[in-house]
Structure formats: C-alpha cells, structure tokens
Amino acid sequence: MGFVRSVLAPGETLIVHTHPHWRRLIRPVLVALVAAGLAGIAGGFIEVQVVHAGDRTATWTMVAVMYLVVVLRFALWPTIRWARTDLLVTDERVLYRPAGSSRRCVDVPLRRISAVRFRHTLSDRAMGTGCLILELGHMPPVEIDHVPEVARIHAAVYDELLRLPPLPPPAPPAPAPRFRWGLPGRR
C-alpha cells in the first residue's frame, strides 16, 4: 500500500486497486513444480548411478544450480512482476504501472478519456478477466491486458467519467486589434 499512497495526489480518492489476474501465476507455479520433479528425478539417478563421492557432490551442485536458475528466472521473477504490477483507478485518473518497466507506465487523467470499453474472449469470461481499453481522442487507445473483473473496473471508470464536472464554457473570443494607418502613436 506504500506505492499507492506515494502516487496519489492530495485529495485524490482511490476507487480501485488491483493486480493482473491470478491466471498469470499458473505458468510460474507449473514451472516450479515441474522443475522440482525433474530435480528430484535427477537426484535419484545421481544417488543410484554416481559412485564416487566427489563426482556425486559435483553433480548435485550442478543440478541444484540449474534448478535455482530455472526457478528464479521462470517462477520467482514472474511472480514478483505480478505482485508489483498495479492498476489504480482514482477520481482523477487511471494509473497502470507494470513492474520492472518504466516505459510502459500509463497515467491517464479522466478528462482525457473519450471512451472506455473492454474486450474479453470466452475463456476470459470463464476466468473473469479481460482487456480494458481507454480511448484518448486523437491518440491511439491504451489497452491494459489481464485485468481481473474487467466489467466491474470498466463500470467504475465509466461512473467516474460521468461524475466529472462539466467543462466551463469557452470564453468569448477577444476582438481583434484594429489596424490604424499612419505613424505609431498618432490618432
């Protein structure tokens, strides 16, 4: 919650705070389980097949290092990225910050959003996830994937758009200065 408080402006109210959908964690969990199983099988072969103690220690070290590299890269790192990726909807803006990438950060004031919609496939509907699309007028739309309960977040953004006070009417145009013939300062 420290990150959330650090990015909110004074007087800004948090409406929604969420992370990507939990299905992004399926692959890291499967990788960790399969890697543990393969390391266990390799350990069984090492105990049965390797006779010399020095060779056994070196082989165990090699299997342990390979297991750690695979688990750190393909299980732990994606889990940390998932936990540190935030989607915030406040009464003033929509903020999306993926972990580890400052280039893909999205911070859109609600006044800039011309339309909000969402897209989800049949499998997305079954899992309760989807893609939130923010249209910004003349700019390309911003698409945020793997949003959990995308219909609820779409409704929250839409409600906040409706609650915005109307823009003040434009000021009347100032009259154009009159051009006078003659020298400056003469009437």
C-alpha positions as CSV (number, residue, x, y, z in Angstrom):
1,M,0.0,0.0,0.0
2,G,3.1,2.3,0.3
3,F,3.3,2.6,-3.5
4,V,-0.4,3.5,-3.8
5,R,-0.1,6.3,-1.2
6,S,3.1,7.7,-2.8
7,V,1.4,8.2,-6.2
8,L,-1.9,9.6,-5.0
9,A,-2.2,13.4,-5.1
10,P,-3.5,15.2,-2.0
11,G,-7.3,15.0,-2.1
12,E,-7.3,12.2,-4.7
13,T,-9.6,9.3,-3.8
14,L,-8.7,5.7,-4.6
15,I,-11.6,3.8,-6.3
16,V,-10.0,0.5,-7.4
17,H,-6.6,-1.0,-6.7
18,T,-5.8,-4.4,-8.3
19,H,-3.1,-6.5,-9.8
20,P,-3.2,-8.6,-13.0
21,H,-5.4,-11.6,-13.0
22,W,-4.2,-14.6,-11.0
23,R,-4.0,-16.8,-14.1
24,R,-0.7,-15.0,-14.9
25,L,0.7,-17.1,-12.0
26,I,-0.3,-20.5,-13.4
27,R,2.8,-20.9,-15.6
28,P,5.3,-19.9,-12.8
29,V,3.7,-22.4,-10.4
30,L,3.8,-25.2,-13.1
31,V,7.4,-24.4,-13.9
32,A,8.3,-24.6,-10.2
33,L,6.5,-27.9,-9.8
34,V,8.0,-29.5,-12.9
35,A,11.5,-28.2,-12.1
36,A,11.2,-29.7,-8.6
37,G,10.1,-33.0,-10.0
38,L,12.9,-33.1,-12.6
39,A,15.4,-32.2,-9.9
40,G,14.1,-35.0,-7.7
41,I,14.4,-37.5,-10.5
42,A,17.9,-36.3,-11.3
43,G,18.7,-36.6,-7.6
44,G,17.5,-40.2,-7.7
45,F,19.7,-41.0,-10.7
46,I,22.7,-39.3,-9.0
47,E,22.3,-41.4,-5.9
48,V,22.0,-44.7,-7.9
49,Q,24.4,-44.1,-10.8
50,V,27.2,-41.9,-9.5
51,V,29.6,-44.0,-7.4
52,H,32.4,-41.6,-6.3
53,A,31.6,-39.1,-3.6
54,G,33.4,-36.2,-5.3
55,D,31.6,-36.8,-8.6
56,R,28.3,-37.1,-6.6
57,T,28.9,-33.7,-4.9
58,A,29.7,-32.0,-8.2
59,T,26.7,-33.5,-10.0
60,W,24.4,-32.5,-7.1
61,T,25.8,-29.0,-7.2
62,M,25.2,-28.8,-11.0
63,V,21.6,-30.0,-10.6
64,A,21.0,-27.5,-7.7
65,V,22.4,-24.6,-9.7
66,M,20.3,-25.5,-12.7
67,Y,17.2,-25.8,-10.5
68,L,17.8,-22.5,-8.9
69,V,18.4,-20.7,-12.2
70,V,15.2,-22.1,-13.7
71,V,13.1,-21.4,-10.6
72,L,14.5,-17.9,-10.2
73,R,14.0,-16.9,-13.8
74,F,10.8,-18.7,-14.8
75,A,8.9,-18.9,-11.5
76,L,10.1,-16.3,-8.9
77,W,10.7,-13.4,-11.3
78,P,7.2,-13.6,-13.0
79,T,5.6,-13.9,-9.5
80,I,7.4,-10.7,-8.3
81,R,6.4,-8.9,-11.5
82,W,2.8,-9.9,-11.0
83,A,2.8,-8.7,-7.3
84,R,4.4,-5.4,-8.2
85,T,2.2,-4.6,-11.2
86,D,-0.7,-2.2,-10.1
87,L,-3.8,-0.9,-11.8
88,L,-5.3,2.1,-9.9
89,V,-8.5,4.0,-10.7
90,T,-9.0,7.2,-8.8
91,D,-11.5,10.0,-9.0
92,E,-9.0,11.9,-11.2
93,R,-7.0,9.4,-13.3
94,V,-6.3,5.8,-14.4
95,L,-2.8,4.6,-13.5
96,Y,-1.2,1.4,-14.7
97,R,2.4,0.5,-13.5
98,P,3.9,-2.8,-14.6
99,A,6.9,-3.9,-12.5
100,G,10.3,-3.5,-13.9
101,S,9.4,-1.4,-16.9
102,S,9.1,2.4,-16.7
103,R,8.5,2.7,-20.4
104,R,5.0,1.1,-20.3
105,C,3.6,3.1,-17.5
106,V,0.2,4.6,-18.2
107,D,-1.1,7.6,-16.3
108,V,-4.3,9.0,-17.9
109,P,-6.3,11.8,-16.5
110,L,-10.0,11.0,-16.7
111,R,-10.6,14.3,-18.6
112,R,-8.6,12.9,-21.5
113,I,-10.6,9.7,-21.8
114,S,-13.2,10.0,-24.6
115,A,-14.5,6.4,-24.3
116,V,-13.9,3.3,-22.2
117,R,-14.6,-0.2,-23.2
118,F,-13.5,-3.7,-22.6
119,R,-12.8,-6.9,-24.6
120,H,-12.8,-10.5,-23.4
121,T,-13.0,-13.9,-25.1
122,L,-15.0,-16.9,-24.0
123,S,-12.0,-18.2,-21.9
124,D,-11.5,-14.7,-20.5
125,R,-15.2,-14.6,-19.4
126,A,-14.8,-18.0,-17.8
127,M,-11.8,-16.8,-15.8
128,G,-13.2,-13.4,-15.0
129,T,-10.6,-11.3,-16.9
130,G,-10.2,-9.2,-20.0
131,C,-8.7,-6.2,-21.7
132,L,-9.6,-2.7,-20.6
133,I,-9.4,-0.2,-23.5
134,L,-9.2,3.6,-22.9
135,E,-9.7,5.7,-25.9
136,L,-8.0,9.1,-25.8
137,G,-9.5,11.1,-28.6
138,H,-6.9,11.6,-31.4
139,M,-4.3,9.4,-29.7
140,P,-4.1,5.6,-30.1
141,P,-6.2,3.7,-27.5
142,V,-4.5,2.4,-24.4
143,E,-5.0,-1.4,-23.9
144,I,-4.4,-2.9,-20.5
145,D,-4.5,-6.7,-20.6
146,H,-5.2,-9.3,-17.9
147,V,-7.5,-7.0,-15.9
148,P,-9.4,-9.0,-13.3
149,E,-13.2,-8.4,-13.1
150,V,-12.8,-6.1,-16.2
151,A,-16.5,-5.4,-16.4
152,R,-16.5,-4.0,-12.8
153,I,-13.5,-1.9,-13.4
154,H,-15.0,-0.7,-16.7
155,A,-18.1,0.4,-14.8
156,A,-16.0,2.1,-12.1
157,V,-14.1,4.2,-14.7
158,Y,-17.3,5.0,-16.6
159,D,-19.0,6.1,-13.3
160,E,-16.1,8.4,-12.6
161,L,-16.3,9.8,-16.1
162,L,-19.9,10.6,-15.5
163,R,-19.2,12.3,-12.2
164,L,-16.7,14.7,-13.6
165,P,-18.0,18.3,-13.5
166,P,-18.7,19.7,-16.9
167,L,-16.0,21.8,-18.5
168,P,-16.6,25.6,-18.3
169,P,-17.9,27.1,-21.5
170,P,-15.3,28.7,-23.7
171,A,-14.6,32.3,-23.2
172,P,-15.8,34.6,-26.0
173,P,-13.1,35.4,-28.4
174,A,-11.3,38.7,-27.8
175,P,-11.9,41.3,-30.5
176,A,-9.1,41.6,-33.0
177,P,-7.0,44.7,-32.6
178,R,-7.8,47.4,-35.1
179,F,-5.2,48.3,-37.7
180,R,-4.6,52.0,-37.9
181,W,-3.0,53.8,-40.8
182,G,-0.3,56.2,-40.1
183,L,2.6,56.5,-37.7
184,P,2.6,54.8,-34.4
185,G,1.1,56.9,-31.6
186,R,-0.9,59.1,-33.9
187,R,-4.7,59.1,-33.7
